Amino acid sequence: MAGHVKESIDWKQQAQAQWNAAPCGSVGEITEDLSYFLEVERNRYDEYAPWMREALEFDRWDGKEVLEIGFGQGTDLVQYAVNGARCHGVDITERHFNLARRNFEVRGLEANLLLQDAANLPFENDRFDRVHSFGVLHHTPDTDRCFAEAHRVLKPGGEFLVGMYHRWSAFHLLSMLLDRGLIDRAIFRLGYDGLLSTVEEGADGIRIKPLVKLYSPRQLTRMLRAFDRVSVRIHHLEKTHFGRLRRLVPSSLVPRLESLLGWYVIAVAVK
């Protein structure tokens, strides 16, 4: 179900339209000054996902070469930079490229940022200590190719950290499929692909319809079989993810269910 996409749609063009119109992680008016980028950072790590700093381990890469695939406004990549990593990044969205470049500039930090498709990385083999891609590669029809490219450019012993949307999450099953899809009947108007696209802010499932794919832990592990070792965990569960059923779920139970029903499935794969 989640892996089925219609080939007649130019999914990369849809992704560019989506994130040129609504850059990932935007908060309020985009002013491109330091205060704006700090607010985006605060929202991401303090409000949206307080678990993220620890889980993504930005502070382990001092003096190392780090590549981010799909850098958005540069928020994650900046965390590597302030912790001493030598940073590189690729993204296919022009507005992301311009915003990320400005984010590094106003902080006095450096990064090699490229407007480039991750299915064809312009780097030599065995170059990076870590390749990072969070919440990005479920939006491309070339996911397998991007994984192969990440493997190619990693040094032996290097890590690929990848975060994808989780197929068996409460958000997908209850908030999206049950509530929006069936009870509100959006799936009959938009279809499954269109319904899924609306998880992205500003997407309407018709005119702006980015590709959204979902993965189980087993499926993600299988896709990373070229790597020597793979560990997978699940993060990010909020009471609102249970949709109309949230009134039946005790708040104390939500943290206990996160490792089963969270919205992100995250893999660390070692080459």
Secondary structure by P-SEA (a helix, b strand, c coil): cccccccccaaaaaaaaaaaaccccccccccccaaaaaaaaaaacccccccccccccccccccbbbbbcccccaaaaaaaaaaccccccccccaaaaaaaaaaaaaaccccccccccccccccccccccbbbbccccccccaaaaaaaaaaaaccccbbbbbbbbbcccccccccccccccccccccccccaaaaaacccccccccccccbbbbbcaaaaaaaaccccbbbbbbbbbccccccccccccccccccccccccccbbbbbbcc
